[in-house]
Amino acid sequence: MGLALAEAALAPGHGDVPIGAVILDEHGTVIAQGHNERELTGDPTAHAEVLALRRAAERVGHWRLSGCTLVVTLEPCTMCAGALVLSRVDRLVMGAFDPKAGAVASLFDVVRDPRLNHRVEVVTGVLAQECSLPLLEFFAGHRQ
Protein backbone atom coordinates (compact mmCIF):
# COMPACT_ATOMS: atom_id res chain seq x y z
CA MET A 1 0.00 0.00 0.00
CA GLY A 2 2.96 2.29 0.53
CA LEU A 3 3.75 2.15 -3.19
CA ALA A 4 0.12 2.91 -4.04
CA LEU A 5 0.21 5.92 -1.70
CA ALA A 6 3.41 7.16 -3.34
CA GLU A 7 1.74 6.79 -6.73
CA ALA A 8 -1.35 8.67 -5.47
CA ALA A 9 0.86 11.56 -4.38
CA LEU A 10 1.75 12.20 -8.04
CA ALA A 11 -1.83 12.90 -9.14
CA PRO A 12 -2.43 16.35 -7.59
CA GLY A 13 0.60 17.67 -9.47
CA HIS A 14 -1.55 17.68 -12.60
CA GLY A 15 -4.88 18.41 -10.91
CA ASP A 16 -6.07 14.84 -10.46
CA VAL A 17 -7.61 13.21 -7.40
CA PRO A 18 -4.87 11.44 -5.39
CA ILE A 19 -5.63 7.78 -5.97
CA GLY A 20 -2.89 5.27 -6.65
CA ALA A 21 -2.83 1.63 -7.70
CA VAL A 22 -0.18 -1.08 -7.92
CA ILE A 23 -0.43 -4.55 -9.44
CA LEU A 24 1.58 -7.47 -8.10
CA ASP A 25 2.08 -10.76 -9.90
CA GLU A 26 1.62 -14.15 -8.24
CA HIS A 27 5.13 -13.86 -6.73
CA GLY A 28 4.48 -10.44 -5.18
CA THR A 29 6.56 -8.57 -7.75
CA VAL A 30 5.25 -5.16 -8.83
CA ILE A 31 4.40 -5.38 -12.53
CA ALA A 32 2.46 -2.13 -12.99
CA GLN A 33 1.29 0.98 -11.24
CA GLY A 34 -0.79 4.04 -11.96
CA HIS A 35 -2.44 7.09 -10.52
CA ASN A 36 -5.45 9.08 -11.68
CA GLU A 37 -4.78 10.92 -14.94
CA ARG A 38 -8.25 12.07 -16.00
CA GLU A 39 -7.42 15.78 -15.85
CA LEU A 40 -3.97 15.21 -17.32
CA THR A 41 -5.19 13.24 -20.33
CA GLY A 42 -8.81 14.33 -20.68
CA ASP A 43 -9.74 10.63 -20.59
CA PRO A 44 -12.70 9.79 -18.33
CA THR A 45 -11.45 6.21 -18.01
CA ALA A 46 -7.96 7.19 -16.81
CA HIS A 47 -8.54 6.00 -13.26
CA ALA A 48 -5.53 4.63 -11.36
CA GLU A 49 -6.87 1.07 -11.46
CA VAL A 50 -7.63 1.06 -15.19
CA LEU A 51 -4.22 2.49 -16.05
CA ALA A 52 -2.48 -0.07 -13.85
CA LEU A 53 -4.52 -2.91 -15.41
CA ARG A 54 -3.63 -1.74 -18.92
CA ARG A 55 0.05 -1.54 -18.05
CA ALA A 56 0.03 -4.95 -16.35
CA ALA A 57 -1.66 -6.57 -19.36
CA GLU A 58 0.90 -4.99 -21.66
CA ARG A 59 3.73 -6.23 -19.45
CA VAL A 60 2.51 -9.83 -19.25
CA GLY A 61 1.41 -9.90 -22.89
CA HIS A 62 -2.26 -10.76 -22.43
CA TRP A 63 -5.43 -9.45 -20.83
CA ARG A 64 -5.89 -12.23 -18.28
CA LEU A 65 -4.27 -11.17 -15.03
CA SER A 66 -4.96 -14.38 -13.13
CA GLY A 67 -2.80 -14.68 -10.04
CA CYS A 68 -2.41 -10.91 -9.76
CA THR A 69 -3.30 -8.60 -6.88
CA LEU A 70 -4.40 -5.00 -7.32
CA VAL A 71 -3.59 -2.70 -4.39
CA VAL A 72 -5.45 0.63 -4.47
CA THR A 73 -5.80 3.52 -2.05
CA LEU A 74 -9.56 4.00 -2.53
CA GLU A 75 -12.41 1.56 -3.05
CA PRO A 76 -12.90 1.11 -6.81
CA CYS A 77 -15.86 2.64 -8.63
CA THR A 78 -18.24 0.59 -10.78
CA MET A 79 -16.06 0.93 -13.90
CA CYS A 80 -12.90 -0.14 -12.10
CA ALA A 81 -14.60 -2.97 -10.22
CA GLY A 82 -15.93 -4.26 -13.54
CA ALA A 83 -12.47 -4.03 -15.06
CA LEU A 84 -11.09 -6.11 -12.18
CA VAL A 85 -13.63 -8.84 -12.87
CA LEU A 86 -13.07 -8.74 -16.63
CA SER A 87 -9.29 -8.90 -16.27
CA ARG A 88 -9.56 -11.91 -13.93
CA VAL A 89 -7.51 -10.30 -11.15
CA ASP A 90 -7.55 -12.69 -8.19
CA ARG A 91 -7.22 -10.29 -5.28
CA LEU A 92 -8.03 -6.69 -4.42
CA VAL A 93 -6.41 -4.91 -1.48
CA MET A 94 -7.94 -1.51 -0.80
CA GLY A 95 -7.39 1.30 1.65
CA ALA A 96 -10.22 3.76 2.20
CA PHE A 97 -13.88 3.10 1.55
CA ASP A 98 -15.77 5.35 -0.88
CA PRO A 99 -19.31 5.81 0.45
CA LYS A 100 -20.35 7.90 -2.57
CA ALA A 101 -19.08 5.74 -5.44
CA GLY A 102 -17.58 2.53 -4.06
CA ALA A 103 -18.54 -0.61 -5.96
CA VAL A 104 -16.78 -3.21 -3.80
CA ALA A 105 -18.52 -2.75 -0.46
CA SER A 106 -20.06 0.69 -0.03
CA LEU A 107 -22.76 0.91 -2.73
CA PHE A 108 -22.34 -2.33 -4.68
CA ASP A 109 -20.27 -5.49 -4.54
CA VAL A 110 -19.42 -5.95 -8.21
CA VAL A 111 -16.26 -7.97 -7.64
CA ARG A 112 -17.99 -10.69 -5.59
CA ASP A 113 -21.31 -10.80 -7.41
CA PRO A 114 -22.14 -14.50 -7.92
CA ARG A 115 -23.95 -13.70 -11.18
CA LEU A 116 -20.66 -12.79 -12.84
CA ASN A 117 -18.16 -15.28 -14.26
CA HIS A 118 -15.28 -14.30 -11.95
CA ARG A 119 -15.06 -13.24 -8.34
CA VAL A 120 -12.25 -11.34 -6.68
CA GLU A 121 -10.95 -11.92 -3.15
CA VAL A 122 -11.16 -8.63 -1.24
CA VAL A 123 -9.05 -7.29 1.63
CA THR A 124 -10.34 -3.96 2.97
CA GLY A 125 -9.18 -1.20 5.26
CA VAL A 126 -5.42 -1.52 4.69
CA LEU A 127 -3.88 1.76 5.91
CA ALA A 128 -7.36 3.27 5.56
CA GLN A 129 -6.57 6.46 7.49
CA GLU A 130 -3.35 7.04 5.56
CA CYS A 131 -5.25 6.54 2.30
CA SER A 132 -8.08 8.90 3.34
CA LEU A 133 -5.86 11.81 4.35
CA PRO A 134 -4.59 12.83 0.87
CA LEU A 135 -8.17 12.72 -0.42
CA LEU A 136 -9.48 14.86 2.42
CA GLU A 137 -6.68 17.39 1.92
CA PHE A 138 -7.19 17.47 -1.86
CA PHE A 139 -10.93 18.13 -1.63
CA ALA A 140 -10.55 20.62 1.24
CA GLY A 141 -8.24 22.64 -1.01
CA HIS A 142 -10.77 22.56 -3.85
CA ARG A 143 -13.61 23.76 -1.62
CA GLN A 144 -11.77 26.89 -0.52
N, C-alpha and C positions, 0 to 999 in steps of 0.2 A: 504494500500500500504506500510505502514511502516513495517508491518510484512513480506511482500514479499521482501522488501529491506534488512531486517535483514537476511532473508533466503539466498538471493543472495550473501551476504557478506561471506557466508560459502564456496562457490564454489571455489574461487581462492586458498584456502588452500590445495586443492588437484589437482590444475592445470586446473580446469574447468572454463568456461566463467560464470561471475557473473549474473546469471538470477535466480530469485526466484518466486515461485508461492504459493498462499494460496487459499484454497477452503472454502467457507462459506456455511452453510446450509440455509434453508429458513428463519431462525430466526436470521441470522447474526453471528452464532457461528462458530468458526474455527473448521473444522473437518479434515483437512489435509493440509500439506504443503510439499514443496520440492524445491530443487535447482538442477542445472545441475550436473550430476554425470557421464557423458560420459567417461571422462578420468579416474575417480576413478574406475568405474566398467568395462570399455571396452565395454559398451553397447551403440550402436548408437542411441537407442531409449530413453536413460535415460535423456531426457529433463525435466526441472523443471515441466512443465505442465503435462506431461505424468506420472511422478512419483506421483505428487499430485493427479491426477485422479485415479490412481491405489489405492493409500492409502485411498482416500475418498470412493471408491467403497467397499473396504475391510471393512471400518468402518461402512458403512450403510448396508452392507450385500447384495448388488446387484449392477449391472452395471449402472442402470438408475439413473442419478444424477439430476433429475428434481427438480427445485426449488433452485438449487445451483448456486453460483456465483464463478467464478475463477478470482482471482486478480493476475496479472503477470506483472513483471517489463519491459518486452520487448514484442512487437507484436509477436504473435505465428507464427511459420513456417507452411508450408502446412501439415506436419504430425500432429502437435499439434492442428491446426485448425480443421482438420478432426476428431481428437479424441474428441474435444469439441462437435462437431455435433453428433458423434456416441454415446457419453455418455449422451446426452440430457441435458447438462448444459444450464441453462436459460440465464445466463448473464456473460459477459466477461468485466472486467475492466482492462485496460492495461495502462502502463506508456509510454515508448518511442516507437516510430515507428521504424521499421526495413526496410529501403529502399532496402536492398539487398535480403531479404528472407521473408519479412512479407506477410502473407496470410490472413490478416483481412482487410487491407486497402491499403497497399503499392503496392504489386504486384497482389494480388488476393483478393477476398472477399469470401472465402470458407464458413465462418460461417453464411452468410446472403444470400447465393445462393438459389434462389427460386426453383431450380431444385432438391434440396436435401429435405429429409423428415423432417428436423428440422432446425430452424433458431435460432440464438443466438442474444440476445440484446447486443449491444456493447457500451461501454463508453471508450473514448480514451483520451490520454494526461494527465492522472492523475499523478501528480508529475513527469512529463516527463523529466525535467532537472535533477532531483535527480536520476532518473532511468538511464539516459544516462551517467552520470559521472562515475560510477564504470566500465561501459563497455569501455568508452574512456580510462580510466586509465589502465585497464587490457590489452587492445590491444596496447597502447603506450609502455607498458613494454615489450611486446612480439616483438615489431618491433626493439627495441634497441639491 
